[in-house]
Amino acid sequence: MYRHIIFKMCIVMVVWNSTSLLAMESSEVGASAPHSIMLSPQLNMRAGSESILTAHATLALLEDRFVGIQWMNEQSLKGKAINLAGRVSKLILLDVPMDYFTVVLLHEYFGHGARYRELDITNIDYGYDLPPPYGDGGGQASTNIGPGIISRHEEIAIWTGGLESHQMLNSALRQRWMVLGEQHYREALTYFWSFQISLTYIQDSEDLYPAQQNYNDPQAYINLLNMYNGYADVMNLPFSLDDLKRAVNRNALDPMLFFSLYNGLIKYLWNGDPISALPMLKFGSIKYLPSVHVGLTPFGVETHLGNNIVIDEVLYRITLSKGDETFHNGWGGLGLFISNPFAKSDFSIDLSMNIWNQPELMLGGAEEVVGGGIGGAASFRTYYRLPDVSTPIKLVVELGYKSAGFLEGYALNAGPIILFGAQL
């Protein structure tokens, strides 16, 4: 408990002390849009992803400010060669380690850790390797949980929490880019690492074998998902690791992944442009861009198609979700998100609504059956600008309610939605 309180205080101190930097030089990091630091009672994935992106932007700003991205006039061949070599060296030695570790920290502490905290499980052992190119870049979050403490679905959620947190980070970046219409190269590369780490983690996982004792996250997911649906023979599984690998390949259909690679590696490395436009389909004043991702749920994989629409700097996101029917039929969901996160007014409101049809969840050591059928969640996030302060700061509060069921980034059981923080 005390470690989490201290961690919250550290987040507040690090990001708060960077408020003036982000305000004065926001044109160099993420255009002119502010960043948010968010907290929640249990440091959940949604709050953690926003706060860690703010900390990342702060460090990226400091790095670019002191190291730079251009050192000579690029009009000459010599200047171009020196600047290109410098940016490549900076990318390998400074950018990649920071961006990669940002995703790994999110994966362990705000992914697996959030699911542990949700279930009031303490004494979590966190460990991190040095990021590439200085180390393997791995991490771990583990503890010993005795029998009869958590349910089968809670166990699955803990194993998949790390990969689930990547979607929270990606969602926050997509929201930011759609409203801004542009990407900062460090955010673009972090988005790529979030995708790459998830994909290779699953694709590099080896097949299960009988009497296996140690699992990584994808292997544990496949083993538990099949076992809890009555299939224990790992040599003959209805939904295999190969099926999972094929499913997550759909993540490569996300157009923002390709824009991130192009802007991060071509526009920045070659041209030296830290900020690049995000291509979107335009219909008059309406801008549109789809997004795709595959999530892991206690019931099976779920494919999400996000329809991101911007009208007058307001983002409307309509998400259609369809669950794999290997073990359960006819499950999926619909989400609506309306946001003007960088409104110039003193007061603004975001709206988030989700409705789903899902199988029942089993929660708690006694495996109490909850949810099942139609469920949903709704919340309002308010932004209020503090008057008479030298640096523009908005207080942010999100309140709502969620019924029992699986929704990425939220607790499994029914309960209130509470987030609070500041937009800097």
LINLIN-V62345 format. One record per backbone hydrogen bond with DSSP energy under -1.0 kcal/mol. NH is the residue of the N-H (numbers start at 1). CO is the residue of the C=O. If there is no record, write none. Layout:
BEGIN
NH_CO ; NH_CO
END
This chain:
BEGIN
5_1 ; 6_2 ; 7_3 ; 8_4 ; 9_5 ; 10_6 ; 11_7 ; 12_8 ; 13_9 ; 14_10 ; 15_11 ; 16_12 ; 17_13 ; 19_16 ; 22_18 ; 23_19 ; 24_20 ; 25_21 ; 28_25 ; 33_30 ; 37_422 ; 39_420 ; 43_40 ; 48_44 ; 49_45 ; 50_46 ; 51_47 ; 52_48 ; 53_49 ; 54_50 ; 55_51 ; 56_52 ; 57_53 ; 58_54 ; 59_55 ; 60_56 ; 61_57 ; 62_58 ; 63_59 ; 64_60 ; 65_61 ; 66_62 ; 67_63 ; 80_76 ; 81_77 ; 82_78 ; 83_79 ; 84_80 ; 85_81 ; 86_82 ; 87_83 ; 88_84 ; 89_85 ; 90_86 ; 91_87 ; 92_88 ; 93_89 ; 94_90 ; 95_90 ; 96_91 ; 98_94 ; 99_95 ; 100_96 ; 101_97 ; 102_98 ; 103_99 ; 104_100 ; 105_101 ; 106_102 ; 107_103 ; 108_104 ; 109_105 ; 112_107 ; 113_108 ; 115_111 ; 116_112 ; 117_113 ; 118_114 ; 119_115 ; 120_117 ; 121_116 ; 125_142 ; 127_140 ; 129_138 ; 134_131 ; 137_130 ; 140_127 ; 142_125 ; 155_151 ; 156_152 ; 157_153 ; 158_154 ; 159_155 ; 160_156 ; 164_160 ; 165_161 ; 169_165 ; 170_166 ; 171_167 ; 172_168 ; 173_169 ; 174_170 ; 175_171 ; 176_172 ; 177_173 ; 178_174 ; 179_175 ; 180_176 ; 181_177 ; 183_276 ; 185_274 ; 188_184 ; 189_185 ; 190_186 ; 191_187 ; 192_188 ; 193_189 ; 194_190 ; 195_191 ; 196_192 ; 197_193 ; 198_194 ; 199_195 ; 200_196 ; 201_197 ; 202_198 ; 203_199 ; 204_200 ; 205_202 ; 212_209 ; 220_216 ; 221_217 ; 222_218 ; 223_219 ; 224_220 ; 225_221 ; 226_222 ; 227_223 ; 228_224 ; 229_226 ; 230_227 ; 231_226 ; 234_232 ; 236_233 ; 244_240 ; 245_241 ; 246_242 ; 247_243 ; 248_244 ; 250_247 ; 251_248 ; 252_249 ; 253_250 ; 254_251 ; 257_254 ; 259_255 ; 260_256 ; 261_257 ; 262_258 ; 263_259 ; 264_260 ; 265_261 ; 266_262 ; 267_262 ; 268_263 ; 270_266 ; 271_266 ; 272_268 ; 273_267 ; 276_183 ; 278_181 ; 281_288 ; 283_286 ; 286_283 ; 287_310 ; 288_281 ; 289_308 ; 291_306 ; 293_304 ; 295_302 ; 297_300 ; 302_295 ; 303_322 ; 304_293 ; 305_320 ; 306_291 ; 307_318 ; 308_289 ; 309_316 ; 310_287 ; 311_314 ; 314_311 ; 315_339 ; 316_309 ; 317_337 ; 318_307 ; 319_335 ; 320_305 ; 321_333 ; 322_303 ; 323_331 ; 324_301 ; 332_357 ; 333_321 ; 334_355 ; 335_319 ; 336_353 ; 337_317 ; 338_351 ; 339_315 ; 343_340 ; 348_383 ; 350_381 ; 351_338 ; 352_379 ; 353_336 ; 354_377 ; 355_334 ; 356_375 ; 357_332 ; 358_373 ; 361_370 ; 363_368 ; 367_364 ; 368_363 ; 370_361 ; 373_358 ; 375_356 ; 377_354 ; 378_401 ; 379_352 ; 380_399 ; 381_350 ; 382_397 ; 383_348 ; 384_395 ; 385_346 ; 386_393 ; 394_423 ; 395_384 ; 396_421 ; 397_382 ; 398_419 ; 399_380 ; 400_417 ; 401_378 ; 402_415 ; 403_376 ; 405_412 ; 410_407 ; 415_402 ; 417_400 ; 419_398 ; 420_39 ; 421_396 ; 422_37 ; 423_394 ; 424_35
END
